[in-house]
Amino acid sequence: MLAEPTFDDVLAARERIAPHLGRTPLRSYPVLSRHVGVDVVVKHENHLPTGAFKVRGGLNLVGALAPELADTGVIAASTGNHGQSVALAARVHGVRAIICMPENPNPAKLEAIRDLGAEVVLAGADFDDAREHCEALAEQHGYRYIHSGDEPLLIAGVATGHLEICEDDPAVDAVIVPVGGGSGAAGACIVAEGTSRDLRVIGVQAAEAPAAYRSWREGRPVTDVCTTMAEGLATRTPFQLPQGILRRRLDDFVLVEEDELSAATLLMIDKTRSLVEPAGAAALAAALKLADDLRGSRVALVASGGNITLSQLGALLPQR
């Protein structure tokens, strides 16, 4: 049984990653609040060096374990953002990194991982195929496998972003977090508990990849389809450690359709003048869907990633 990270672990993670990462902005956009009908602010994790929140977790985990990783190296499976996180952290701490990705990855994320110095192995049709191949390589060669969710140090690291929200805007009383494996939402739950804040934590996942949502709703591991365009939300099996935290503390969970993700991505880019990928706009899609339920709240939307390619963006734009 994996031990859950504590709030003290989050505070330690903040100290560990501070030399490598600055705080990300929490910004108010009146135009977005008007569109949603609720007072919203945006936490710009898409402004981090890898364009996604996961770098917090990678830097914390590799930083904590660097001395014991020097001889073995690390390996991870990813559709892109977790891979960039591990690759950057490995470069910072002088550790070899291997990243397994699906055979048709986001080209911008693939290029970024390689540019960070990691070796890339392409395997399988989706994230879970790549993960299974990754786990086999780790066992065969003795690499330190960094799971994208079942890692206490990783969750403690990504939780530092939610700690920043609570510190920067004490009026925030709800946060909406995109969920693939669930590390980000689990981190929000730990911060809500540790700060004793009456903070409502809401997860959002794609209806075309609802494994984490269904597992949380049914209280048991559920494998499901994974056909969403939002690779940051694209998992077909739940992760044990985040699920345990979410079942204990997550207040609500919502699914959004592909057209809702598309519309939210364009709206977020247009109104914030900041690039987001569909997973990074999922919180806005959920806020639009839950507007009546959120009325009277001040809601933080986590823009979890901004790694969208020109071709992906072009496909979302209306034809003229």
C-alpha positions as CSV (number, residue, x, y, z in Angstrom):
1,M,0.0,0.0,0.0
2,L,1.5,3.3,-1.0
3,A,1.8,6.0,1.7
4,E,-0.1,9.2,0.9
5,P,1.9,12.4,0.9
6,T,1.3,14.8,3.8
7,F,1.0,18.5,3.9
8,D,4.5,18.6,5.4
9,D,5.7,16.8,2.2
10,V,4.1,19.6,0.2
11,L,6.0,22.2,2.2
12,A,9.3,20.3,1.7
13,A,8.6,20.0,-2.0
14,R,8.2,23.8,-2.2
15,E,11.7,24.3,-0.8
16,R,13.2,21.6,-3.0
17,I,11.8,22.9,-6.3
18,A,12.1,26.7,-5.5
19,P,15.7,27.0,-7.0
20,H,14.4,25.7,-10.3
21,L,10.8,27.1,-10.7
22,G,9.2,30.4,-10.1
23,R,5.6,30.8,-8.9
24,T,3.0,30.8,-11.7
25,P,0.5,33.7,-12.0
26,L,-3.1,33.5,-10.7
27,R,-4.9,36.0,-12.8
28,S,-8.4,37.4,-13.0
29,Y,-10.1,37.8,-16.4
30,P,-13.5,39.6,-16.0
31,V,-14.4,38.5,-19.6
32,L,-14.1,34.9,-18.5
33,S,-16.1,35.5,-15.4
34,R,-18.8,37.1,-17.6
35,H,-18.8,34.1,-19.9
36,V,-19.1,31.6,-17.1
37,G,-21.4,33.7,-14.9
38,V,-19.2,33.0,-11.9
39,D,-16.2,34.8,-10.4
40,V,-13.2,32.9,-11.8
41,V,-9.4,33.2,-11.7
42,V,-6.9,31.2,-13.8
43,K,-3.9,29.4,-12.4
44,H,-1.4,29.5,-15.2
45,E,0.5,26.2,-14.9
46,N,0.9,26.5,-18.7
47,H,3.5,29.2,-18.0
48,L,5.9,26.7,-16.4
49,P,9.1,25.8,-18.3
50,T,7.7,22.6,-19.8
51,G,4.3,24.2,-20.4
52,A,2.6,22.0,-17.8
53,F,2.0,21.5,-14.1
54,K,3.7,18.1,-13.9
55,V,7.2,19.6,-13.9
56,R,6.7,20.4,-10.2
57,G,6.4,16.7,-9.4
58,G,9.3,15.6,-11.5
59,L,11.7,18.1,-10.0
60,N,10.6,17.1,-6.5
61,L,10.9,13.4,-7.0
62,V,14.2,13.4,-8.9
63,G,15.6,16.0,-6.6
64,A,14.8,14.0,-3.5
65,L,16.2,10.7,-4.9
66,A,19.0,12.0,-7.2
67,P,21.9,10.3,-5.3
68,E,20.4,6.9,-5.6
69,L,19.4,7.4,-9.2
70,A,22.8,8.2,-10.6
71,D,23.7,4.6,-11.5
72,T,20.3,3.3,-12.6
73,G,18.7,6.2,-14.4
74,V,14.9,6.7,-14.6
75,I,12.2,5.7,-17.0
76,A,8.6,6.9,-17.4
77,A,5.6,6.5,-19.6
78,S,3.9,9.6,-20.9
79,T,1.8,11.2,-23.6
80,G,4.1,14.2,-23.1
81,N,3.7,16.4,-20.1
82,H,4.9,13.9,-17.5
83,G,7.7,12.9,-19.8
84,Q,8.9,16.5,-20.1
85,S,8.8,16.8,-16.3
86,V,11.0,13.8,-15.8
87,A,13.3,14.7,-18.7
88,L,13.9,18.2,-17.3
89,A,14.3,17.0,-13.7
90,A,16.8,14.4,-14.9
91,R,18.8,17.0,-16.8
92,V,18.9,19.3,-13.8
93,H,20.2,16.5,-11.5
94,G,22.5,14.8,-14.0
95,V,20.4,11.6,-14.3
96,R,19.8,9.5,-17.4
97,A,16.1,9.5,-18.5
98,I,14.1,7.2,-20.9
99,I,10.6,8.2,-21.8
100,C,8.1,5.8,-23.4
101,M,5.4,7.4,-25.5
102,P,2.6,6.1,-27.8
103,E,3.6,5.6,-31.4
104,N,1.7,8.6,-32.6
105,P,2.6,11.3,-30.0
106,N,2.0,15.0,-29.9
107,P,5.0,16.1,-32.0
108,A,5.6,19.2,-30.0
109,K,5.9,17.2,-26.8
110,L,8.1,14.6,-28.4
111,E,10.5,17.2,-29.7
112,A,10.6,18.9,-26.3
113,I,11.4,15.7,-24.5
114,R,14.2,14.9,-26.9
115,D,15.5,18.5,-26.6
116,L,15.7,18.1,-22.9
117,G,18.1,15.2,-23.4
118,A,16.0,12.2,-22.7
119,E,15.9,9.0,-24.8
120,V,12.4,8.4,-26.3
121,V,11.0,4.9,-26.9
122,L,7.7,4.8,-29.0
123,A,5.5,1.9,-28.1
124,G,1.8,1.1,-28.5
125,A,-1.4,2.8,-29.6
126,D,-2.0,4.8,-26.4
127,F,-0.7,5.8,-23.0
128,D,-1.5,2.5,-21.3
129,D,0.3,0.5,-24.1
130,A,3.3,2.7,-23.6
131,R,3.1,2.3,-19.8
132,E,3.1,-1.5,-20.0
133,H,6.1,-1.4,-22.3
134,C,7.8,1.0,-19.9
135,E,7.2,-1.2,-16.9
136,A,8.7,-4.2,-18.8
137,L,11.8,-2.2,-19.6
138,A,12.2,-1.0,-16.0
139,E,12.0,-4.6,-14.7
140,Q,14.4,-5.9,-17.4
141,H,17.1,-3.2,-17.0
142,G,16.7,-2.1,-13.4
143,Y,15.7,1.5,-14.2
144,R,13.8,3.5,-11.5
145,Y,10.3,3.6,-12.9
146,I,8.5,6.9,-12.3
147,H,4.8,6.3,-12.4
148,S,2.7,9.3,-13.5
149,G,0.4,9.1,-10.6
150,D,1.4,6.5,-8.0
151,E,4.3,8.5,-6.6
152,P,3.9,10.3,-3.2
153,L,6.8,12.7,-4.0
154,L,5.3,13.5,-7.4
155,I,1.9,14.3,-5.9
156,A,3.5,16.4,-3.2
157,G,5.4,18.4,-5.9
158,V,2.3,19.1,-8.1
159,A,0.4,20.1,-4.9
160,T,2.7,23.2,-4.6
161,G,0.7,24.9,-7.3
162,H,-2.4,24.6,-5.2
163,L,-0.6,25.9,-2.2
164,E,0.2,29.0,-4.3
165,I,-3.5,29.4,-5.1
166,C,-4.4,29.4,-1.4
167,E,-1.6,31.8,-0.5
168,D,-2.1,34.2,-3.4
169,D,-5.9,34.5,-3.2
170,P,-7.5,33.5,0.1
171,A,-10.9,34.4,-1.3
172,V,-10.8,31.3,-3.6
173,D,-13.3,28.8,-2.3
174,A,-13.4,26.3,-5.1
175,V,-10.8,24.9,-7.5
176,I,-11.4,22.9,-10.7
177,V,-8.6,20.5,-11.7
178,P,-8.2,18.5,-14.9
179,V,-7.8,14.8,-14.3
180,G,-6.0,12.2,-16.3
181,G,-4.4,10.0,-13.7
182,G,-5.4,12.4,-10.9
183,S,-2.1,13.6,-9.4
184,G,-3.1,17.3,-9.7
185,A,-6.5,16.8,-8.1
186,A,-5.0,14.7,-5.4
187,G,-2.5,17.4,-4.7
188,A,-5.4,20.0,-4.4
189,C,-7.1,17.7,-1.9
190,I,-4.0,17.4,0.3
191,V,-3.5,21.2,0.3
192,A,-7.2,21.7,1.2
193,E,-6.8,19.4,4.2
194,G,-3.4,20.8,5.2
195,T,-4.5,24.4,5.2
196,S,-7.8,23.6,6.9
197,R,-9.5,25.6,4.1
198,D,-13.1,25.2,3.3
199,L,-12.0,24.7,-0.3
200,R,-14.2,22.8,-2.7
201,V,-12.1,20.6,-5.0
202,I,-13.7,19.5,-8.3
203,G,-12.1,17.2,-10.8
204,V,-12.9,17.2,-14.5
205,Q,-12.2,14.4,-17.1
206,A,-13.0,13.8,-20.7
207,A,-16.2,11.8,-21.3
208,E,-14.2,10.0,-24.0
209,A,-11.7,8.8,-21.3
210,P,-13.7,8.4,-18.1
211,A,-11.7,5.7,-16.2
212,A,-10.7,7.9,-13.2
213,Y,-14.2,9.4,-13.0
214,R,-16.0,6.1,-13.1
215,S,-13.5,4.6,-10.6
216,W,-14.2,7.5,-8.2
217,R,-18.0,7.2,-8.6
218,E,-18.1,3.4,-8.2
219,G,-15.4,3.2,-5.5
220,R,-13.5,0.5,-7.4
221,P,-10.9,0.4,-10.2
222,V,-12.7,0.7,-13.6
223,T,-11.0,0.4,-17.0
224,D,-12.8,2.3,-19.8
225,V,-12.4,3.6,-23.3
226,C,-9.7,6.3,-24.2
227,T,-10.6,8.1,-27.4
228,T,-10.3,11.8,-26.3
229,M,-8.3,14.3,-28.3
230,A,-7.0,15.7,-25.0
231,E,-3.9,13.5,-24.5
232,G,-3.4,15.1,-21.0
233,L,-6.7,13.4,-19.9
234,A,-6.2,10.2,-21.9
235,T,-6.0,7.3,-19.5
236,R,-8.0,4.1,-19.6
237,T,-7.0,2.7,-16.2
238,P,-7.2,4.4,-12.8
239,F,-4.1,5.1,-10.6
240,Q,-4.2,3.6,-7.1
241,L,-2.7,6.4,-5.0
242,P,-4.6,9.4,-6.5
243,Q,-7.8,7.4,-6.4
244,G,-7.4,6.8,-2.7
245,I,-6.9,10.5,-2.0
246,L,-9.8,11.5,-4.3
247,R,-12.3,9.1,-2.7
248,R,-11.5,10.5,0.7
249,R,-11.5,14.2,-0.1
250,L,-12.7,15.2,-3.7
251,D,-16.0,17.1,-3.5
252,D,-17.2,16.5,-7.0
253,F,-16.2,15.1,-10.4
254,V,-17.6,16.0,-13.8
255,L,-17.2,14.8,-17.4
256,V,-17.0,17.1,-20.4
257,E,-17.6,16.2,-24.0
258,E,-15.1,16.7,-26.9
259,D,-17.0,19.7,-28.3
260,E,-17.0,21.3,-24.8
261,L,-13.2,20.9,-24.6
262,S,-12.8,22.4,-28.1
263,A,-14.9,25.4,-27.3
264,A,-13.2,25.9,-23.9
265,T,-9.8,25.7,-25.5
266,L,-10.6,28.4,-28.0
267,L,-12.3,30.6,-25.4
268,M,-9.4,30.3,-23.0
269,I,-6.8,31.2,-25.7
270,D,-8.9,34.1,-27.0
271,K,-9.7,35.7,-23.6
272,T,-6.4,35.0,-21.7
273,R,-4.1,35.5,-24.8
274,S,-2.3,32.4,-23.5
275,L,-1.9,29.0,-25.2
276,V,-3.6,26.1,-23.6
277,E,-4.0,22.5,-24.8
278,P,-7.5,20.9,-24.5
279,A,-6.6,19.3,-21.2
280,G,-5.5,22.7,-19.9
281,A,-8.9,24.1,-20.8
282,A,-10.9,21.3,-19.2
283,A,-11.4,23.3,-16.0
284,L,-13.0,26.1,-18.0
285,A,-15.2,23.6,-19.8
286,A,-16.3,22.2,-16.4
287,A,-17.0,25.7,-15.0
288,L,-19.2,26.5,-17.9
289,K,-21.1,23.2,-17.3
290,L,-21.4,23.7,-13.5
291,A,-22.1,27.5,-13.6
292,D,-25.4,27.2,-11.7
293,D,-23.9,25.0,-9.0
294,L,-20.9,27.4,-8.6
295,R,-22.9,30.6,-8.3
296,G,-21.6,32.7,-5.5
297,S,-18.2,31.1,-5.4
298,R,-14.8,32.4,-6.4
299,V,-13.4,29.6,-8.5
300,A,-9.8,28.9,-9.5
301,L,-9.4,27.2,-12.9
302,V,-6.2,25.2,-13.3
303,A,-4.8,25.7,-16.8
304,S,-2.7,22.6,-16.4
305,G,-0.9,22.7,-19.8
306,G,-0.3,24.7,-22.9
307,N,1.4,22.2,-25.2
308,I,-0.8,22.4,-28.2
309,T,0.6,22.1,-31.7
310,L,-0.3,24.3,-34.7
311,S,-2.1,21.5,-36.4
312,Q,-4.2,20.7,-33.3
313,L,-5.0,24.4,-32.9
314,G,-5.9,24.6,-36.6
315,A,-8.3,21.7,-36.3
316,L,-10.2,23.5,-33.5
317,L,-10.6,26.7,-35.4
318,P,-13.9,27.2,-37.3
319,Q,-13.7,26.9,-41.0
320,R,-14.0,30.2,-42.8
